[in-house]
Amino acid sequence: MTHILLQLKSDYRALKSHLKYSYFEAFLSSFVVGIAESFFAAFSIEKGMSTIQSGMLLSLPLILAVGANLLFNFYIRHRSISQQVKRNTLLQTLSLVGLILFSIATVNNSILVFSSLMILYSVYWYGYFSSQPVWNTWISEILEDHQGHEYFALRTRLTQIGIISGLVLGGALLQWKILNLAHGHLFGLLFSAAFVGQIFKYYSFKKHVPSTSVMSFSFTKVKTIFKQNRSFFSSYGLFNASLFLSAPYVTGYLLTTRNLNYFNFMLVTVSLFAGKIVSTYILSLTVNKLTPIKLMIIGGIIAAPLPLLWPYCTTPETMYALNFISGMFWALWDVGLSLSFFKNISAEDKIETVTLYHSIGFLTQVIGTCIGALFIKYVFHYNYHSVFVFAGIVRFMCILPFRKNKNLGFEADTDSSSVEKLKAS
């Protein structure tokens, strides 16, 4: 532990002053999600990709990102975790430079477009995926448990503001064609804004309290954690695969089948986050009498089958309402999962556990996406209404095994202050 960190831990007022850089980073990270990442599928469609291809480009790059992360974890085990986070931030920034250049390029070969986007998205997701476990370890070194409640509550609010700000700005730029630019060039403007955000994000990380801990990763520990929580990971993998039978194809469906303009598409997306904000705010004010697993079950059972209502949403307003309700109940799922699982991970197991969770999540996301594509083409013959009804039923069936998980292998903590802290999840 550095001398600076020891001083800050003994003076919480000084620590709070230093955490302003972390709060700034939270806003910037979420702003990039809103203005760039949320429009990846729309950009793929703008470049000539079909709904299925755009959906595949949301999921297939994750396989490359996961594989690269697992490979490089072995070779960078002795690098400082703070250096690792900063390096990966620059890597994400590099991918945005590639997207800016690609947005202004004219490429007519669909194979070249698909492969180029595959590479650029993969680099972006590798930067994100390899940063998450080490960032969790880094911040847990800085904050004591009792100090985390206030920190995560404010960080959550800034994250919500950042995502919605990015979405609204991106949707407005695309809809009203600022500067009379073509849509392809406007996407370049969105990615340029995200690039600037990434540069300032890197600067804020440099101002963070440095960590002297080194990157530590053990495949043996990963196997042990999986065996101890096999029931949870099996249920989670099955359910996550079911979610992505239809989820990657919603953007293409809204933009091409339902012919939403970019502004209405933005509002549909914002509605999801608005629902999450309302739900987490209510949870933070309510003395929670439900166990984390019950929060997950209630949220999942209601939110998971909602895609089957897409065919009945005939106006943008009904689409807003559907996504708002979906966001409210997915927030219950997120908070319940966090309380049951991530909050109880010991510091020495954090990198391996978060890596395992993301690896299973990304792998099953790709599996679900590929199965969904096959069903769309060969079973439902591009009838997306039937796809969403089918996916909603399968999702509902796949959430039911979670009822057998009492506390997901960890001792759950359900106090209301924990709910406030985990609004950041």
LUMKOL-456030 format. One record per residue (C-alpha): residue number from 1; residue in one letter; z, x, y. Coordinates in pm, whole numbers. Layout:
BEGIN
+------+-------+--------+--------+--------+
: bado : nuvex :      w :      u :      v :
+------+-------+--------+--------+--------+
:  NUM :     A :      Z :      X :      Y :
...
+------+-------+--------+--------+--------+
***
This chain:
BEGIN
+------+-------+--------+--------+--------+
: bado : nuvex :      w :      u :      v :
+------+-------+--------+--------+--------+
:    1 :     M :      0 :      0 :      0 :
:    2 :     T :   -102 :    143 :    338 :
:    3 :     H :    146 :    223 :    613 :
:    4 :     I :    -26 :    -35 :    838 :
:    5 :     L :     14 :   -305 :    575 :
:    6 :     L :    382 :   -223 :    524 :
:    7 :     Q :    440 :   -256 :    898 :
:    8 :     L :    258 :   -590 :    915 :
:    9 :     K :    448 :   -728 :    617 :
:   10 :     S :    773 :   -655 :    798 :
:   11 :     D :    653 :   -824 :   1118 :
:   12 :     Y :    487 :  -1159 :   1049 :
:   13 :     R :    408 :  -1214 :   1418 :
:   14 :     A :    203 :   -894 :   1419 :
:   15 :     L :     42 :   -999 :   1091 :
:   16 :     K :    -58 :  -1337 :   1238 :
:   17 :     S :   -222 :  -1158 :   1529 :
:   18 :     H :   -415 :   -935 :   1289 :
:   19 :     L :   -526 :  -1233 :   1077 :
:   20 :     K :   -747 :  -1355 :   1362 :
:   21 :     Y :  -1021 :  -1138 :   1213 :
:   22 :     S :   -984 :  -1316 :    880 :
:   23 :     Y :  -1006 :  -1654 :   1053 :
:   24 :     F :  -1319 :  -1538 :   1235 :
:   25 :     E :  -1466 :  -1427 :    903 :
:   26 :     A :  -1386 :  -1768 :    747 :
:   27 :     F :  -1581 :  -1948 :   1020 :
:   28 :     L :  -1876 :  -1709 :    996 :
:   29 :     S :  -1891 :  -1723 :    615 :
:   30 :     S :  -1901 :  -2103 :    618 :
:   31 :     F :  -2149 :  -2109 :    907 :
:   32 :     V :  -2387 :  -1899 :    696 :
:   33 :     V :  -2341 :  -2145 :    409 :
:   34 :     G :  -2427 :  -2435 :    639 :
:   35 :     I :  -2727 :  -2289 :    820 :
:   36 :     A :  -2884 :  -2082 :    543 :
:   37 :     E :  -2755 :  -2141 :    191 :
:   38 :     S :  -2761 :  -2523 :    224 :
:   39 :     F :  -3132 :  -2506 :    310 :
:   40 :     F :  -3244 :  -2276 :     25 :
:   41 :     A :  -3393 :  -2563 :   -178 :
:   42 :     A :  -3564 :  -2708 :    131 :
:   43 :     F :  -3710 :  -2364 :    209 :
:   44 :     S :  -3844 :  -2336 :   -145 :
:   45 :     I :  -4017 :  -2673 :   -106 :
:   46 :     E :  -4157 :  -2565 :    233 :
:   47 :     K :  -4308 :  -2263 :     58 :
:   48 :     G :  -4492 :  -2490 :   -185 :
:   49 :     M :  -4247 :  -2516 :   -472 :
:   50 :     S :  -4212 :  -2846 :   -660 :
:   51 :     T :  -3887 :  -3037 :   -695 :
:   52 :     I :  -3829 :  -2883 :  -1039 :
:   53 :     Q :  -3915 :  -2532 :   -920 :
:   54 :     S :  -3685 :  -2563 :   -618 :
:   55 :     G :  -3406 :  -2680 :   -849 :
:   56 :     M :  -3464 :  -2387 :  -1085 :
:   57 :     L :  -3447 :  -2150 :   -789 :
:   58 :     L :  -3099 :  -2281 :   -714 :
:   59 :     S :  -2973 :  -2189 :  -1060 :
:   60 :     L :  -3178 :  -1914 :  -1229 :
:   61 :     P :  -3087 :  -1645 :   -971 :
:   62 :     L :  -2724 :  -1693 :  -1071 :
:   63 :     I :  -2795 :  -1549 :  -1417 :
:   64 :     L :  -2926 :  -1228 :  -1261 :
:   65 :     A :  -2631 :  -1221 :  -1021 :
:   66 :     V :  -2376 :  -1266 :  -1299 :
:   67 :     G :  -2542 :  -1007 :  -1523 :
:   68 :     A :  -2563 :   -752 :  -1243 :
:   69 :     N :  -2203 :   -813 :  -1143 :
:   70 :     L :  -2072 :   -762 :  -1496 :
:   71 :     L :  -2282 :   -445 :  -1531 :
:   72 :     F :  -2185 :   -292 :  -1197 :
:   73 :     N :  -1817 :   -381 :  -1239 :
:   74 :     F :  -1807 :   -118 :  -1510 :
:   75 :     Y :  -1947 :    153 :  -1283 :
:   76 :     I :  -1753 :     76 :   -963 :
:   77 :     R :  -1409 :     39 :  -1116 :
:   78 :     H :  -1256 :    310 :   -898 :
:   79 :     R :  -1390 :    193 :   -561 :
:   80 :     S :  -1155 :     41 :   -303 :
:   81 :     I :  -1166 :   -339 :   -313 :
:   82 :     S :  -1202 :   -357 :     66 :
:   83 :     Q :  -1501 :   -122 :     48 :
:   84 :     Q :  -1646 :   -343 :   -225 :
:   85 :     V :  -1623 :   -657 :    -10 :
:   86 :     K :  -1788 :   -485 :    287 :
:   87 :     R :  -2066 :   -341 :     69 :
:   88 :     N :  -2145 :   -682 :    -76 :
:   89 :     T :  -2148 :   -837 :    271 :
:   90 :     L :  -2418 :   -590 :    373 :
:   91 :     L :  -2609 :   -670 :     53 :
:   92 :     Q :  -2612 :  -1041 :    141 :
:   93 :     T :  -2727 :   -946 :    490 :
:   94 :     L :  -3015 :   -749 :    339 :
:   95 :     S :  -3125 :  -1055 :    138 :
:   96 :     L :  -3134 :  -1259 :    460 :
:   97 :     V :  -3363 :   -997 :    617 :
:   98 :     G :  -3595 :  -1046 :    321 :
:   99 :     L :  -3588 :  -1424 :    367 :
:  100 :     I :  -3666 :  -1387 :    739 :
:  101 :     L :  -3972 :  -1174 :    662 :
:  102 :     F :  -4082 :  -1404 :    381 :
:  103 :     S :  -4055 :  -1710 :    606 :
:  104 :     I :  -4321 :  -1574 :    842 :
:  105 :     A :  -4545 :  -1440 :    565 :
:  106 :     T :  -4836 :  -1640 :    428 :
:  107 :     V :  -4828 :  -1636 :     48 :
:  108 :     N :  -5049 :  -1877 :   -145 :
:  109 :     N :  -4986 :  -1755 :   -499 :
:  110 :     S :  -4717 :  -1984 :   -644 :
:  111 :     I :  -4607 :  -1726 :   -903 :
:  112 :     L :  -4557 :  -1467 :   -630 :
:  113 :     V :  -4366 :  -1719 :   -417 :
:  114 :     F :  -4139 :  -1814 :   -707 :
:  115 :     S :  -4069 :  -1455 :   -812 :
:  116 :     S :  -4008 :  -1339 :   -453 :
:  117 :     L :  -3759 :  -1618 :   -387 :
:  118 :     M :  -3600 :  -1552 :   -725 :
:  119 :     I :  -3531 :  -1190 :   -626 :
:  120 :     L :  -3409 :  -1269 :   -274 :
:  121 :     Y :  -3177 :  -1550 :   -386 :
:  122 :     S :  -3046 :  -1330 :   -670 :
:  123 :     V :  -2950 :  -1052 :   -427 :
:  124 :     Y :  -2780 :  -1307 :   -203 :
:  125 :     W :  -2581 :  -1458 :   -489 :
:  126 :     Y :  -2488 :  -1118 :   -629 :
:  127 :     G :  -2335 :  -1029 :   -293 :
:  128 :     Y :  -2137 :  -1353 :   -293 :
:  129 :     F :  -2035 :  -1353 :   -658 :
:  130 :     S :  -1917 :   -992 :   -671 :
:  131 :     S :  -1715 :  -1037 :   -349 :
:  132 :     Q :  -1511 :  -1342 :   -448 :
:  133 :     P :  -1274 :  -1193 :   -709 :
:  134 :     V :  -1196 :   -882 :   -505 :
:  135 :     W :  -1151 :  -1083 :   -183 :
:  136 :     N :   -890 :  -1297 :   -359 :
:  137 :     T :   -705 :   -982 :   -461 :
:  138 :     W :   -736 :   -831 :   -114 :
:  139 :     I :   -590 :  -1133 :     67 :
:  140 :     S :   -308 :  -1169 :   -188 :
:  141 :     E :   -202 :   -812 :   -100 :
:  142 :     I :   -177 :   -901 :    267 :
:  143 :     L :      8 :  -1233 :    244 :
:  144 :     E :    331 :  -1330 :     77 :
:  145 :     D :    331 :  -1666 :   -105 :
:  146 :     H :    534 :  -1842 :    166 :
:  147 :     Q :    303 :  -1707 :    438 :
:  148 :     G :    -11 :  -1834 :    267 :
:  149 :     H :     44 :  -2204 :    341 :
:  150 :     E :    -19 :  -2178 :    714 :
:  151 :     Y :   -298 :  -1925 :    667 :
:  152 :     F :   -500 :  -2130 :    417 :
:  153 :     A :   -452 :  -2453 :    611 :
:  154 :     L :   -607 :  -2302 :    926 :
:  155 :     R :   -870 :  -2115 :    727 :
:  156 :     T :   -976 :  -2443 :    564 :
:  157 :     R :  -1022 :  -2617 :    897 :
:  158 :     L :  -1232 :  -2328 :   1028 :
:  159 :     T :  -1438 :  -2331 :    708 :
:  160 :     Q :  -1508 :  -2702 :    745 :
:  161 :     I :  -1605 :  -2658 :   1111 :
:  162 :     G :  -1832 :  -2366 :   1022 :
:  163 :     I :  -2020 :  -2546 :    745 :
:  164 :     I :  -2079 :  -2862 :    949 :
:  165 :     S :  -2180 :  -2657 :   1257 :
:  166 :     G :  -2437 :  -2468 :   1051 :
:  167 :     L :  -2571 :  -2783 :    887 :
:  168 :     V :  -2604 :  -2974 :   1215 :
:  169 :     L :  -2769 :  -2683 :   1396 :
:  170 :     G :  -3007 :  -2618 :   1105 :
:  171 :     G :  -3101 :  -2983 :   1065 :
:  172 :     A :  -3158 :  -3023 :   1441 :
:  173 :     L :  -3379 :  -2713 :   1461 :
:  174 :     L :  -3595 :  -2826 :   1170 :
:  175 :     Q :  -3623 :  -3187 :   1283 :
:  176 :     W :  -3713 :  -3129 :   1647 :
:  177 :     K :  -3919 :  -2812 :   1594 :
:  178 :     I :  -3750 :  -2609 :   1862 :
:  179 :     L :  -3993 :  -2378 :   2047 :
:  180 :     N :  -4282 :  -2568 :   1878 :
:  181 :     L :  -4265 :  -2335 :   1580 :
:  182 :     A :  -4400 :  -2426 :   1238 :
:  183 :     H :  -4140 :  -2530 :    983 :
:  184 :     G :  -4181 :  -2204 :    792 :
:  185 :     H :  -4102 :  -2004 :   1104 :
:  186 :     L :  -3812 :  -2234 :   1188 :
:  187 :     F :  -3655 :  -2145 :    854 :
:  188 :     G :  -3687 :  -1784 :    968 :
:  189 :     L :  -3490 :  -1882 :   1279 :
:  190 :     L :  -3217 :  -2034 :   1058 :
:  191 :     F :  -3198 :  -1721 :    846 :
:  192 :     S :  -3190 :  -1508 :   1164 :
:  193 :     A :  -2885 :  -1701 :   1284 :
:  194 :     A :  -2725 :  -1644 :    944 :
:  195 :     F :  -2813 :  -1273 :    971 :
:  196 :     V :  -2627 :  -1246 :   1302 :
:  197 :     G :  -2333 :  -1428 :   1143 :
:  198 :     Q :  -2330 :  -1178 :    858 :
:  199 :     I :  -2327 :   -882 :   1098 :
:  200 :     F :  -2021 :  -1020 :   1278 :
:  201 :     K :  -1866 :  -1103 :    941 :
:  202 :     Y :  -1903 :   -739 :    838 :
:  203 :     Y :  -1741 :   -636 :   1168 :
:  204 :     S :  -1445 :   -869 :   1101 :
:  205 :     F :  -1400 :   -724 :    753 :
:  206 :     K :  -1387 :   -377 :    908 :
:  207 :     K :  -1102 :   -501 :   1127 :
:  208 :     H :   -910 :   -638 :    824 :
:  209 :     V :   -607 :   -449 :    700 :
:  210 :     P :   -764 :   -195 :    459 :
:  211 :     S :   -667 :   -199 :     93 :
:  212 :     T :   -586 :    110 :   -107 :
:  213 :     S :   -618 :    -78 :   -437 :
:  214 :     V :   -917 :     20 :   -646 :
:  215 :     M :  -1157 :   -205 :   -827 :
:  216 :     S :  -1017 :   -268 :  -1175 :
:  217 :     F :  -1200 :   -467 :  -1441 :
:  218 :     S :  -1125 :   -499 :  -1811 :
:  219 :     F :  -1350 :   -678 :  -2061 :
:  220 :     T :  -1057 :   -680 :  -2303 :
:  221 :     K :   -848 :   -873 :  -2051 :
:  222 :     V :  -1135 :  -1118 :  -2001 :
:  223 :     K :  -1141 :  -1190 :  -2374 :
:  224 :     T :   -765 :  -1240 :  -2381 :
:  225 :     I :   -772 :  -1479 :  -2085 :
:  226 :     F :  -1052 :  -1678 :  -2248 :
:  227 :     K :   -865 :  -1709 :  -2577 :
:  228 :     Q :   -547 :  -1820 :  -2400 :
:  229 :     N :   -736 :  -2092 :  -2210 :
:  230 :     R :  -1014 :  -2175 :  -2454 :
:  231 :     S :   -959 :  -2551 :  -2427 :
:  232 :     F :   -998 :  -2550 :  -2049 :
:  233 :     F :  -1301 :  -2321 :  -2040 :
:  234 :     S :  -1475 :  -2521 :  -2315 :
:  235 :     S :  -1419 :  -2849 :  -2132 :
:  236 :     Y :  -1516 :  -2695 :  -1801 :
:  237 :     G :  -1836 :  -2541 :  -1939 :
:  238 :     L :  -1951 :  -2871 :  -2092 :
:  239 :     F :  -1873 :  -3069 :  -1778 :
:  240 :     N :  -2032 :  -2815 :  -1545 :
:  241 :     A :  -2354 :  -2817 :  -1748 :
:  242 :     S :  -2365 :  -3197 :  -1720 :
:  243 :     L :  -2330 :  -3179 :  -1340 :
:  244 :     F :  -2646 :  -2971 :  -1312 :
:  245 :     L :  -2866 :  -3200 :  -1516 :
:  246 :     S :  -2951 :  -3361 :  -1183 :
:  247 :     A :  -2767 :  -3182 :   -899 :
:  248 :     P :  -3030 :  -2909 :   -832 :
:  249 :     Y :  -3301 :  -3172 :   -793 :
:  250 :     V :  -3132 :  -3391 :   -532 :
:  251 :     T :  -3276 :  -3195 :   -236 :
:  252 :     G :  -3632 :  -3223 :   -366 :
:  253 :     Y :  -3578 :  -3590 :   -450 :
:  254 :     L :  -3455 :  -3670 :    -99 :
:  255 :     L :  -3725 :  -3471 :     82 :
:  256 :     T :  -4027 :  -3558 :   -133 :
:  257 :     T :  -3960 :  -3877 :   -331 :
:  258 :     R :  -3749 :  -4053 :    -66 :
:  259 :     N :  -3930 :  -3878 :    222 :
:  260 :     L :  -3621 :  -3812 :    433 :
:  261 :     N :  -3680 :  -3608 :    746 :
:  262 :     Y :  -3474 :  -3293 :    795 :
:  263 :     F :  -3228 :  -3458 :   1030 :
:  264 :     N :  -3142 :  -3740 :    786 :
:  265 :     F :  -3126 :  -3485 :    504 :
:  266 :     M :  -2875 :  -3289 :    713 :
:  267 :     L :  -2667 :  -3602 :    772 :
:  268 :     V :  -2661 :  -3681 :    399 :
:  269 :     T :  -2531 :  -3329 :    332 :
:  270 :     V :  -2277 :  -3344 :    617 :
:  271 :     S :  -2147 :  -3674 :    475 :
:  272 :     L :  -2036 :  -3492 :    160 :
:  273 :     F :  -1829 :  -3242 :    359 :
:  274 :     A :  -1696 :  -3517 :    586 :
:  275 :     G :  -1567 :  -3699 :    279 :
:  276 :     K :  -1394 :  -3382 :    160 :
:  277 :     I :  -1235 :  -3330 :    501 :
:  278 :     V :  -1095 :  -3685 :    509 :
:  279 :     S :   -964 :  -3662 :    154 :
:  280 :     T :   -795 :  -3324 :    193 :
:  281 :     Y :   -640 :  -3436 :    522 :
:  282 :     I :   -492 :  -3744 :    353 :
:  283 :     L :   -361 :  -3528 :     69 :
:  284 :     S :   -195 :  -3290 :    316 :
:  285 :     L :     -4 :  -3579 :    475 :
:  286 :     T :     94 :  -3749 :    152 :
:  287 :     V :    378 :  -3654 :    -78 :
:  288 :     N :    176 :  -3592 :   -388 :
:  289 :     K :    315 :  -3773 :   -692 :
:  290 :     L :     16 :  -3701 :   -913 :
:  291 :     T :      0 :  -3395 :  -1136 :
:  292 :     P :   -292 :  -3159 :  -1076 :
:  293 :     I :   -466 :  -3265 :  -1397 :
:  294 :     K :   -444 :  -3631 :  -1289 :
:  295 :     L :   -596 :  -3540 :   -954 :
:  296 :     M :   -882 :  -3376 :  -1141 :
:  297 :     I :   -932 :  -3667 :  -1379 :
:  298 :     I :   -925 :  -3933 :  -1104 :
:  299 :     G :  -1159 :  -3733 :   -882 :
:  300 :     G :  -1395 :  -3639 :  -1162 :
:  301 :     I :  -1414 :  -3981 :  -1329 :
:  302 :     I :  -1510 :  -4147 :  -1000 :
:  303 :     A :  -1729 :  -3874 :   -849 :
:  304 :     A :  -1917 :  -3752 :  -1157 :
:  305 :     P :  -2115 :  -4070 :  -1240 :
:  306 :     L :  -2206 :  -4151 :   -878 :
:  307 :     P :  -2563 :  -4010 :   -907 :
:  308 :     L :  -2659 :  -4322 :  -1104 :
:  309 :     L :  -2631 :  -4509 :   -771 :
:  310 :     W :  -2905 :  -4302 :   -601 :
:  311 :     P :  -3182 :  -4547 :   -704 :
:  312 :     Y :  -2994 :  -4826 :   -524 :
:  313 :     C :  -2957 :  -4633 :   -197 :
:  314 :     T :  -3261 :  -4767 :    -15 :
:  315 :     T :  -3165 :  -4664 :    339 :
:  316 :     P :  -3033 :  -4340 :    492 :
:  317 :     E :  -2708 :  -4521 :    576 :
:  318 :     T :  -2639 :  -4606 :    211 :
:  319 :     M :  -2712 :  -4245 :    119 :
:  320 :     Y :  -2460 :  -4127 :    378 :
:  321 :     A :  -2200 :  -4365 :    232 :
:  322 :     L :  -2264 :  -4253 :   -126 :
:  323 :     N :  -2230 :  -3884 :    -42 :
:  324 :     F :  -1920 :  -3951 :    172 :
:  325 :     I :  -1746 :  -4126 :   -120 :
:  326 :     S :  -1860 :  -3850 :   -352 :
:  327 :     G :  -1710 :  -3587 :   -120 :
:  328 :     M :  -1378 :  -3769 :   -104 :
:  329 :     F :  -1332 :  -3769 :   -480 :
:  330 :     W :  -1473 :  -3422 :   -539 :
:  331 :     A :  -1199 :  -3303 :   -304 :
:  332 :     L :   -941 :  -3444 :   -547 :
:  333 :     W :  -1108 :  -3250 :   -826 :
:  334 :     D :  -1110 :  -2928 :   -621 :
:  335 :     V :   -743 :  -2953 :   -521 :
:  336 :     G :   -632 :  -3046 :   -873 :
:  337 :     L :   -826 :  -2757 :  -1026 :
:  338 :     S :   -687 :  -2512 :   -773 :
:  339 :     L :   -327 :  -2621 :   -824 :
:  340 :     S :   -357 :  -2614 :  -1202 :
:  341 :     F :   -544 :  -2292 :  -1234 :
:  342 :     F :   -609 :  -2046 :   -954 :
:  343 :     K :   -272 :  -2070 :   -782 :
:  344 :     N :    -97 :  -1952 :  -1096 :
:  345 :     I :   -308 :  -1646 :  -1169 :
:  346 :     S :   -108 :  -1325 :  -1155 :
:  347 :     A :   -238 :  -1056 :   -921 :
:  348 :     E :   -323 :   -819 :  -1206 :
:  349 :     D :   -536 :  -1086 :  -1380 :
:  350 :     K :   -707 :  -1225 :  -1071 :
:  351 :     I :  -1034 :  -1032 :  -1078 :
:  352 :     E :  -1094 :  -1092 :  -1450 :
:  353 :     T :   -998 :  -1461 :  -1437 :
:  354 :     V :  -1208 :  -1546 :  -1132 :
:  355 :     T :  -1500 :  -1348 :  -1277 :
:  356 :     L :  -1470 :  -1536 :  -1608 :
:  357 :     Y :  -1451 :  -1871 :  -1430 :
:  358 :     H :  -1759 :  -1800 :  -1219 :
:  359 :     S :  -1951 :  -1651 :  -1513 :
:  360 :     I :  -1899 :  -1961 :  -1726 :
:  361 :     G :  -1976 :  -2182 :  -1426 :
:  362 :     F :  -2301 :  -2005 :  -1341 :
:  363 :     L :  -2414 :  -1978 :  -1704 :
:  364 :     T :  -2358 :  -2347 :  -1773 :
:  365 :     Q :  -2519 :  -2432 :  -1438 :
:  366 :     V :  -2838 :  -2261 :  -1552 :
:  367 :     I :  -2821 :  -2429 :  -1893 :
:  368 :     G :  -2773 :  -2770 :  -1733 :
:  369 :     T :  -3056 :  -2707 :  -1485 :
:  370 :     C :  -3300 :  -2604 :  -1760 :
:  371 :     I :  -3209 :  -2902 :  -1979 :
:  372 :     G :  -3245 :  -3129 :  -1677 :
:  373 :     A :  -3593 :  -2988 :  -1604 :
:  374 :     L :  -3703 :  -3052 :  -1963 :
:  375 :     F :  -3575 :  -3410 :  -1949 :
:  376 :     I :  -3742 :  -3471 :  -1613 :
:  377 :     K :  -4081 :  -3351 :  -1741 :
:  378 :     Y :  -4092 :  -3460 :  -2105 :
:  379 :     V :  -3850 :  -3754 :  -2136 :
:  380 :     F :  -3848 :  -3929 :  -1800 :
:  381 :     H :  -4195 :  -3813 :  -1685 :
:  382 :     Y :  -4076 :  -3737 :  -1331 :
:  383 :     N :  -3902 :  -4071 :  -1287 :
:  384 :     Y :  -3606 :  -3938 :  -1088 :
:  385 :     H :  -3430 :  -4274 :  -1076 :
:  386 :     S :  -3400 :  -4268 :  -1455 :
:  387 :     V :  -3289 :  -3905 :  -1439 :
:  388 :     F :  -2997 :  -3985 :  -1209 :
:  389 :     V :  -2885 :  -4282 :  -1416 :
:  390 :     F :  -2896 :  -4071 :  -1734 :
:  391 :     A :  -2711 :  -3780 :  -1566 :
:  392 :     G :  -2442 :  -4011 :  -1428 :
:  393 :     I :  -2366 :  -4147 :  -1776 :
:  394 :     V :  -2358 :  -3799 :  -1934 :
:  395 :     R :  -2132 :  -3668 :  -1657 :
:  396 :     F :  -1886 :  -3949 :  -1715 :
:  397 :     M :  -1874 :  -3876 :  -2088 :
:  398 :     C :  -1823 :  -3503 :  -2027 :
:  399 :     I :  -1528 :  -3548 :  -1791 :
:  400 :     L :  -1327 :  -3732 :  -2057 :
:  401 :     P :  -1228 :  -3421 :  -2264 :
:  402 :     F :  -1026 :  -3298 :  -1965 :
:  403 :     R :   -769 :  -3565 :  -2046 :
:  404 :     K :   -655 :  -3345 :  -2336 :
:  405 :     N :   -573 :  -3057 :  -2099 :
:  406 :     K :   -217 :  -3106 :  -1980 :
:  407 :     N :   -191 :  -2811 :  -1743 :
:  408 :     L :   -502 :  -2604 :  -1816 :
:  409 :     G :   -300 :  -2330 :  -1981 :
:  410 :     F :    -91 :  -2260 :  -1673 :
:  411 :     E :    233 :  -2393 :  -1538 :
:  412 :     A :    132 :  -2631 :  -1263 :
:  413 :     D :    294 :  -2646 :   -921 :
:  414 :     T :    249 :  -2978 :   -745 :
:  415 :     D :    452 :  -2945 :   -426 :
:  416 :     S :    282 :  -3083 :   -117 :
:  417 :     S :    274 :  -2747 :     61 :
:  418 :     S :     51 :  -2617 :   -215 :
:  419 :     V :   -193 :  -2901 :   -150 :
:  420 :     E :   -210 :  -2793 :    214 :
:  421 :     K :   -272 :  -2432 :    114 :
:  422 :     L :   -546 :  -2520 :   -130 :
:  423 :     K :   -749 :  -2720 :    116 :
:  424 :     A :   -942 :  -2393 :    146 :
:  425 :     S :  -1076 :  -2424 :   -206 :
+------+-------+--------+--------+--------+
***
